[in-house]
């Protein structure tokens, strides 16, 4: 475990006190140095809708349907909103009736970044998150127009910080 206050490494997995500064872990998290967010503070990494036309395939469909598919793609994109912060992923879906799904980053087990040729040409990408969550074990963040690899790196680092903050240690269990 790494003390978030002084950066000292402890041998114990779940220590009550930091061997270097003597603070309890709660005190250390509450008085983190500049550049480290205190508990409860969230930094927004991405907020927005997926791209209406996120790949070359979608462009071809729009051309073949003389633009009618563009209306469908636009409505579908407006019906989804993503908010990714340093503590959670929030996916809001629906045009008229809304469904909000929240996933805490400390529950994330694995990430998959997808950038097909068509997505790379259009400047979009997708991130699939595998989590220890009963309601949404797999969450897809589809067709977002941002630096997907940069967002993935920030999410991965924030997930590790959240796991340390919540004292979560994932275990690999072999299945028979």
TIPA-353532 format. One record per residue (C-alpha): residue number from 1; x, y, z; residue in three letters. Coordinates in Angstrom, 1 decimal, padded with zeros to 4 digits. Layout:
REM residues N
<atom><seq>NUM</seq><x>X</x><y>Y</y><z>Z</z><type>Ala</type></atom>
...
This chain:
REM residues 176
<atom><seq>1</seq><x>000.0</x><y>000.0</y><z>000.0</z><type>Unk</type></atom>
<atom><seq>2</seq><x>001.2</x><y>003.5</y><z>-000.8</z><type>Unk</type></atom>
<atom><seq>3</seq><x>000.5</x><y>006.4</y><z>001.6</z><type>Unk</type></atom>
<atom><seq>4</seq><x>-001.4</x><y>009.1</y><z>-000.4</z><type>Unk</type></atom>
<atom><seq>5</seq><x>000.0</x><y>011.8</y><z>001.9</z><type>Unk</type></atom>
<atom><seq>6</seq><x>003.8</x><y>011.1</y><z>001.9</z><type>Unk</type></atom>
<atom><seq>7</seq><x>004.2</x><y>008.4</y><z>-000.8</z><type>Unk</type></atom>
<atom><seq>8</seq><x>005.8</x><y>005.9</y><z>001.6</z><type>Unk</type></atom>
<atom><seq>9</seq><x>005.3</x><y>002.2</y><z>000.8</z><type>Unk</type></atom>
<atom><seq>10</seq><x>004.1</x><y>-000.1</y><z>003.6</z><type>Unk</type></atom>
<atom><seq>11</seq><x>004.7</x><y>-003.8</y><z>003.8</z><type>Unk</type></atom>
<atom><seq>12</seq><x>001.3</x><y>-004.5</y><z>005.2</z><type>Unk</type></atom>
<atom><seq>13</seq><x>-001.7</x><y>-004.8</y><z>002.8</z><type>Unk</type></atom>
<atom><seq>14</seq><x>-004.2</x><y>-002.9</y><z>004.9</z><type>Unk</type></atom>
<atom><seq>15</seq><x>-002.2</x><y>-000.7</y><z>007.4</z><type>Unk</type></atom>
<atom><seq>16</seq><x>-004.0</x><y>001.5</y><z>009.9</z><type>Unk</type></atom>
<atom><seq>17</seq><x>-001.1</x><y>004.0</y><z>010.1</z><type>Unk</type></atom>
<atom><seq>18</seq><x>001.6</x><y>005.1</y><z>007.7</z><type>Unk</type></atom>
<atom><seq>19</seq><x>005.1</x><y>004.1</y><z>009.0</z><type>Unk</type></atom>
<atom><seq>20</seq><x>006.6</x><y>007.2</y><z>007.6</z><type>Unk</type></atom>
<atom><seq>21</seq><x>004.3</x><y>010.1</y><z>008.6</z><type>Unk</type></atom>
<atom><seq>22</seq><x>002.3</x><y>008.3</y><z>011.3</z><type>Unk</type></atom>
<atom><seq>23</seq><x>-001.1</x><y>009.5</y><z>009.9</z><type>Unk</type></atom>
<atom><seq>24</seq><x>-004.1</x><y>007.2</y><z>009.6</z><type>Unk</type></atom>
<atom><seq>25</seq><x>-005.1</x><y>006.5</y><z>006.1</z><type>Unk</type></atom>
<atom><seq>26</seq><x>-008.2</x><y>008.6</y><z>006.5</z><type>Unk</type></atom>
<atom><seq>27</seq><x>-006.1</x><y>011.6</y><z>007.6</z><type>Unk</type></atom>
<atom><seq>28</seq><x>-003.6</x><y>011.0</y><z>004.8</z><type>Unk</type></atom>
<atom><seq>29</seq><x>-006.4</x><y>011.0</y><z>002.2</z><type>Unk</type></atom>
<atom><seq>30</seq><x>-008.0</x><y>014.1</y><z>003.6</z><type>Unk</type></atom>
<atom><seq>31</seq><x>-004.8</x><y>016.1</y><z>003.5</z><type>Unk</type></atom>
<atom><seq>32</seq><x>-003.3</x><y>014.9</y><z>000.2</z><type>Unk</type></atom>
<atom><seq>33</seq><x>-000.7</x><y>017.2</y><z>-001.4</z><type>Unk</type></atom>
<atom><seq>34</seq><x>-001.4</x><y>019.5</y><z>-004.2</z><type>Unk</type></atom>
<atom><seq>35</seq><x>-002.2</x><y>017.7</y><z>-007.5</z><type>Unk</type></atom>
<atom><seq>36</seq><x>-004.0</x><y>014.9</y><z>-005.7</z><type>Unk</type></atom>
<atom><seq>37</seq><x>-007.7</x><y>015.1</y><z>-005.4</z><type>Unk</type></atom>
<atom><seq>38</seq><x>-009.2</x><y>014.8</y><z>-001.9</z><type>Unk</type></atom>
<atom><seq>39</seq><x>-011.9</x><y>012.2</y><z>-001.4</z><type>Unk</type></atom>
<atom><seq>40</seq><x>-015.2</x><y>013.4</y><z>-002.7</z><type>Unk</type></atom>
<atom><seq>41</seq><x>-013.7</x><y>015.6</y><z>-005.3</z><type>Unk</type></atom>
<atom><seq>42</seq><x>-014.1</x><y>014.4</y><z>-008.9</z><type>Unk</type></atom>
<atom><seq>43</seq><x>-012.3</x><y>015.4</y><z>-012.0</z><type>Unk</type></atom>
<atom><seq>44</seq><x>-014.3</x><y>015.1</y><z>-015.2</z><type>Unk</type></atom>
<atom><seq>45</seq><x>-012.3</x><y>013.2</y><z>-017.9</z><type>Unk</type></atom>
<atom><seq>46</seq><x>-015.0</x><y>013.2</y><z>-020.6</z><type>Unk</type></atom>
<atom><seq>47</seq><x>-018.6</x><y>014.4</y><z>-020.8</z><type>Unk</type></atom>
<atom><seq>48</seq><x>-020.7</x><y>014.2</y><z>-023.9</z><type>Unk</type></atom>
<atom><seq>49</seq><x>-022.6</x><y>012.2</y><z>-026.5</z><type>Unk</type></atom>
<atom><seq>50</seq><x>-021.2</x><y>009.6</y><z>-028.9</z><type>Unk</type></atom>
<atom><seq>51</seq><x>-020.6</x><y>010.7</y><z>-032.4</z><type>Unk</type></atom>
<atom><seq>52</seq><x>-023.7</x><y>010.6</y><z>-034.6</z><type>Unk</type></atom>
<atom><seq>53</seq><x>-021.7</x><y>009.1</y><z>-037.5</z><type>Unk</type></atom>
<atom><seq>54</seq><x>-018.9</x><y>007.3</y><z>-035.8</z><type>Unk</type></atom>
<atom><seq>55</seq><x>-017.4</x><y>005.1</y><z>-038.6</z><type>Unk</type></atom>
<atom><seq>56</seq><x>-017.0</x><y>004.8</y><z>-042.3</z><type>Unk</type></atom>
<atom><seq>57</seq><x>-019.7</x><y>002.1</y><z>-042.4</z><type>Unk</type></atom>
<atom><seq>58</seq><x>-022.2</x><y>004.6</y><z>-041.0</z><type>Unk</type></atom>
<atom><seq>59</seq><x>-021.2</x><y>007.2</y><z>-043.6</z><type>Unk</type></atom>
<atom><seq>60</seq><x>-021.9</x><y>004.6</y><z>-046.4</z><type>Unk</type></atom>
<atom><seq>61</seq><x>-025.3</x><y>003.7</y><z>-044.9</z><type>Unk</type></atom>
<atom><seq>62</seq><x>-026.1</x><y>007.5</y><z>-044.8</z><type>Unk</type></atom>
<atom><seq>63</seq><x>-025.1</x><y>007.8</y><z>-048.4</z><type>Unk</type></atom>
<atom><seq>64</seq><x>-027.1</x><y>004.7</y><z>-049.5</z><type>Unk</type></atom>
<atom><seq>65</seq><x>-030.3</x><y>005.9</y><z>-047.7</z><type>Unk</type></atom>
<atom><seq>66</seq><x>-030.0</x><y>009.4</y><z>-049.1</z><type>Unk</type></atom>
<atom><seq>67</seq><x>-029.5</x><y>010.9</y><z>-045.6</z><type>Unk</type></atom>
<atom><seq>68</seq><x>-032.4</x><y>009.2</y><z>-043.9</z><type>Unk</type></atom>
<atom><seq>69</seq><x>-030.1</x><y>007.1</y><z>-041.8</z><type>Unk</type></atom>
<atom><seq>70</seq><x>-028.4</x><y>010.3</y><z>-040.5</z><type>Unk</type></atom>
<atom><seq>71</seq><x>-031.6</x><y>011.2</y><z>-038.6</z><type>Unk</type></atom>
<atom><seq>72</seq><x>-031.7</x><y>007.8</y><z>-037.0</z><type>Unk</type></atom>
<atom><seq>73</seq><x>-028.0</x><y>007.9</y><z>-036.1</z><type>Unk</type></atom>
<atom><seq>74</seq><x>-028.4</x><y>011.4</y><z>-034.7</z><type>Unk</type></atom>
<atom><seq>75</seq><x>-031.4</x><y>010.5</y><z>-032.5</z><type>Unk</type></atom>
<atom><seq>76</seq><x>-029.6</x><y>007.4</y><z>-031.3</z><type>Unk</type></atom>
<atom><seq>77</seq><x>-026.5</x><y>009.5</y><z>-030.3</z><type>Unk</type></atom>
<atom><seq>78</seq><x>-028.6</x><y>012.1</y><z>-028.6</z><type>Unk</type></atom>
<atom><seq>79</seq><x>-030.2</x><y>009.4</y><z>-026.5</z><type>Unk</type></atom>
<atom><seq>80</seq><x>-026.9</x><y>008.5</y><z>-024.9</z><type>Unk</type></atom>
<atom><seq>81</seq><x>-024.8</x><y>010.7</y><z>-022.7</z><type>Unk</type></atom>
<atom><seq>82</seq><x>-021.5</x><y>009.7</y><z>-021.1</z><type>Unk</type></atom>
<atom><seq>83</seq><x>-019.8</x><y>011.3</y><z>-018.1</z><type>Unk</type></atom>
<atom><seq>84</seq><x>-016.5</x><y>009.8</y><z>-017.1</z><type>Unk</type></atom>
<atom><seq>85</seq><x>-014.8</x><y>011.1</y><z>-013.9</z><type>Unk</type></atom>
<atom><seq>86</seq><x>-011.9</x><y>010.2</y><z>-011.7</z><type>Unk</type></atom>
<atom><seq>87</seq><x>-014.3</x><y>008.2</y><z>-009.5</z><type>Unk</type></atom>
<atom><seq>88</seq><x>-017.1</x><y>006.8</y><z>-011.7</z><type>Unk</type></atom>
<atom><seq>89</seq><x>-018.6</x><y>006.2</y><z>-015.2</z><type>Unk</type></atom>
<atom><seq>90</seq><x>-022.1</x><y>007.4</y><z>-015.7</z><type>Unk</type></atom>
<atom><seq>91</seq><x>-024.1</x><y>006.3</y><z>-018.7</z><type>Unk</type></atom>
<atom><seq>92</seq><x>-027.5</x><y>008.0</y><z>-019.3</z><type>Unk</type></atom>
<atom><seq>93</seq><x>-029.7</x><y>006.5</y><z>-022.0</z><type>Unk</type></atom>
<atom><seq>94</seq><x>-033.1</x><y>007.2</y><z>-023.5</z><type>Unk</type></atom>
<atom><seq>95</seq><x>-034.7</x><y>010.1</y><z>-025.4</z><type>Unk</type></atom>
<atom><seq>96</seq><x>-038.0</x><y>010.4</y><z>-023.4</z><type>Unk</type></atom>
<atom><seq>97</seq><x>-037.6</x><y>007.9</y><z>-020.6</z><type>Unk</type></atom>
<atom><seq>98</seq><x>-034.2</x><y>008.1</y><z>-019.0</z><type>Unk</type></atom>
<atom><seq>99</seq><x>-032.1</x><y>005.3</y><z>-017.5</z><type>Unk</type></atom>
<atom><seq>100</seq><x>-028.9</x><y>006.3</y><z>-015.5</z><type>Unk</type></atom>
<atom><seq>101</seq><x>-026.3</x><y>003.6</y><z>-014.9</z><type>Unk</type></atom>
<atom><seq>102</seq><x>-023.3</x><y>004.3</y><z>-012.6</z><type>Unk</type></atom>
<atom><seq>103</seq><x>-020.1</x><y>002.3</y><z>-012.3</z><type>Unk</type></atom>
<atom><seq>104</seq><x>-017.6</x><y>003.1</y><z>-009.6</z><type>Unk</type></atom>
<atom><seq>105</seq><x>-014.0</x><y>003.0</y><z>-011.0</z><type>Unk</type></atom>
<atom><seq>106</seq><x>-012.8</x><y>000.8</y><z>-008.1</z><type>Unk</type></atom>
<atom><seq>107</seq><x>-015.0</x><y>-002.0</y><z>-009.3</z><type>Unk</type></atom>
<atom><seq>108</seq><x>-013.3</x><y>-002.1</y><z>-012.7</z><type>Unk</type></atom>
<atom><seq>109</seq><x>-011.4</x><y>-005.3</y><z>-013.5</z><type>Unk</type></atom>
<atom><seq>110</seq><x>-010.4</x><y>-004.9</y><z>-017.1</z><type>Unk</type></atom>
<atom><seq>111</seq><x>-010.5</x><y>-002.4</y><z>-020.0</z><type>Unk</type></atom>
<atom><seq>112</seq><x>-010.7</x><y>-003.0</y><z>-023.8</z><type>Unk</type></atom>
<atom><seq>113</seq><x>-010.1</x><y>-000.2</y><z>-026.2</z><type>Unk</type></atom>
<atom><seq>114</seq><x>-011.4</x><y>-000.6</y><z>-029.7</z><type>Unk</type></atom>
<atom><seq>115</seq><x>-010.5</x><y>001.6</y><z>-032.7</z><type>Unk</type></atom>
<atom><seq>116</seq><x>-011.5</x><y>000.0</y><z>-036.0</z><type>Unk</type></atom>
<atom><seq>117</seq><x>-010.2</x><y>001.4</y><z>-039.2</z><type>Unk</type></atom>
<atom><seq>118</seq><x>-013.5</x><y>003.2</y><z>-039.8</z><type>Unk</type></atom>
<atom><seq>119</seq><x>-013.4</x><y>004.7</y><z>-036.3</z><type>Unk</type></atom>
<atom><seq>120</seq><x>-009.8</x><y>005.8</y><z>-036.7</z><type>Unk</type></atom>
<atom><seq>121</seq><x>-010.6</x><y>007.6</y><z>-039.9</z><type>Unk</type></atom>
<atom><seq>122</seq><x>-013.6</x><y>009.3</y><z>-038.2</z><type>Unk</type></atom>
<atom><seq>123</seq><x>-011.6</x><y>010.2</y><z>-035.1</z><type>Unk</type></atom>
<atom><seq>124</seq><x>-013.8</x><y>008.1</y><z>-032.7</z><type>Unk</type></atom>
<atom><seq>125</seq><x>-013.3</x><y>005.0</y><z>-030.6</z><type>Unk</type></atom>
<atom><seq>126</seq><x>-014.9</x><y>002.7</y><z>-028.0</z><type>Unk</type></atom>
<atom><seq>127</seq><x>-013.9</x><y>001.5</y><z>-024.5</z><type>Unk</type></atom>
<atom><seq>128</seq><x>-015.4</x><y>-001.6</y><z>-023.0</z><type>Unk</type></atom>
<atom><seq>129</seq><x>-015.2</x><y>-001.9</y><z>-019.2</z><type>Unk</type></atom>
<atom><seq>130</seq><x>-015.4</x><y>-005.3</y><z>-017.4</z><type>Unk</type></atom>
<atom><seq>131</seq><x>-016.4</x><y>-004.7</y><z>-013.8</z><type>Unk</type></atom>
<atom><seq>132</seq><x>-017.4</x><y>-006.5</y><z>-010.5</z><type>Unk</type></atom>
<atom><seq>133</seq><x>-020.9</x><y>-005.0</y><z>-010.7</z><type>Unk</type></atom>
<atom><seq>134</seq><x>-024.1</x><y>-007.0</y><z>-010.5</z><type>Unk</type></atom>
<atom><seq>135</seq><x>-026.3</x><y>-004.7</y><z>-012.6</z><type>Unk</type></atom>
<atom><seq>136</seq><x>-023.8</x><y>-003.9</y><z>-015.3</z><type>Unk</type></atom>
<atom><seq>137</seq><x>-020.8</x><y>-006.2</y><z>-015.4</z><type>Unk</type></atom>
<atom><seq>138</seq><x>-019.9</x><y>-005.0</y><z>-018.9</z><type>Unk</type></atom>
<atom><seq>139</seq><x>-020.2</x><y>-001.3</y><z>-019.8</z><type>Unk</type></atom>
<atom><seq>140</seq><x>-019.5</x><y>000.0</y><z>-023.3</z><type>Unk</type></atom>
<atom><seq>141</seq><x>-018.6</x><y>003.6</y><z>-024.1</z><type>Unk</type></atom>
<atom><seq>142</seq><x>-019.3</x><y>003.6</y><z>-027.8</z><type>Unk</type></atom>
<atom><seq>143</seq><x>-018.2</x><y>006.0</y><z>-030.6</z><type>Unk</type></atom>
<atom><seq>144</seq><x>-016.8</x><y>008.9</y><z>-028.5</z><type>Unk</type></atom>
<atom><seq>145</seq><x>-014.9</x><y>011.6</y><z>-030.3</z><type>Unk</type></atom>
<atom><seq>146</seq><x>-011.9</x><y>012.2</y><z>-028.1</z><type>Unk</type></atom>
<atom><seq>147</seq><x>-008.4</x><y>010.8</y><z>-027.6</z><type>Unk</type></atom>
<atom><seq>148</seq><x>-009.6</x><y>007.3</y><z>-026.6</z><type>Unk</type></atom>
<atom><seq>149</seq><x>-006.1</x><y>006.0</y><z>-025.7</z><type>Unk</type></atom>
<atom><seq>150</seq><x>-005.5</x><y>009.1</y><z>-023.5</z><type>Unk</type></atom>
<atom><seq>151</seq><x>-008.9</x><y>008.6</y><z>-021.8</z><type>Unk</type></atom>
<atom><seq>152</seq><x>-008.2</x><y>004.9</y><z>-021.3</z><type>Unk</type></atom>
<atom><seq>153</seq><x>-004.8</x><y>005.8</y><z>-019.6</z><type>Unk</type></atom>
<atom><seq>154</seq><x>-006.5</x><y>008.3</y><z>-017.3</z><type>Unk</type></atom>
<atom><seq>155</seq><x>-009.3</x><y>005.9</y><z>-016.4</z><type>Unk</type></atom>
<atom><seq>156</seq><x>-006.9</x><y>003.1</y><z>-015.7</z><type>Unk</type></atom>
<atom><seq>157</seq><x>-004.7</x><y>005.3</y><z>-013.4</z><type>Unk</type></atom>
<atom><seq>158</seq><x>-007.8</x><y>006.7</y><z>-011.6</z><type>Unk</type></atom>
<atom><seq>159</seq><x>-009.2</x><y>003.1</y><z>-011.2</z><type>Unk</type></atom>
<atom><seq>160</seq><x>-005.9</x><y>002.1</y><z>-009.4</z><type>Unk</type></atom>
<atom><seq>161</seq><x>-006.1</x><y>005.2</y><z>-007.1</z><type>Unk</type></atom>
<atom><seq>162</seq><x>-009.7</x><y>004.4</y><z>-006.3</z><type>Unk</type></atom>
<atom><seq>163</seq><x>-008.9</x><y>000.8</y><z>-005.5</z><type>Unk</type></atom>
<atom><seq>164</seq><x>-006.2</x><y>002.0</y><z>-003.1</z><type>Unk</type></atom>
<atom><seq>165</seq><x>-008.5</x><y>004.5</y><z>-001.6</z><type>Unk</type></atom>
<atom><seq>166</seq><x>-011.3</x><y>001.9</y><z>-001.0</z><type>Unk</type></atom>
<atom><seq>167</seq><x>-008.8</x><y>-000.7</y><z>000.0</z><type>Unk</type></atom>
<atom><seq>168</seq><x>-009.9</x><y>-003.0</y><z>-002.8</z><type>Unk</type></atom>
<atom><seq>169</seq><x>-007.6</x><y>-005.7</y><z>-004.0</z><type>Unk</type></atom>
<atom><seq>170</seq><x>-008.8</x><y>-007.8</y><z>-007.0</z><type>Unk</type></atom>
<atom><seq>171</seq><x>-008.1</x><y>-011.5</y><z>-006.9</z><type>Unk</type></atom>
<atom><seq>172</seq><x>-007.8</x><y>-013.8</y><z>-009.9</z><type>Unk</type></atom>
<atom><seq>173</seq><x>-009.7</x><y>-017.0</y><z>-009.3</z><type>Unk</type></atom>
<atom><seq>174</seq><x>-009.1</x><y>-020.0</y><z>-011.5</z><type>Unk</type></atom>
<atom><seq>175</seq><x>-012.2</x><y>-021.6</y><z>-012.8</z><type>Unk</type></atom>
<atom><seq>176</seq><x>-012.3</x><y>-025.4</y><z>-013.1</z><type>Unk</type></atom>
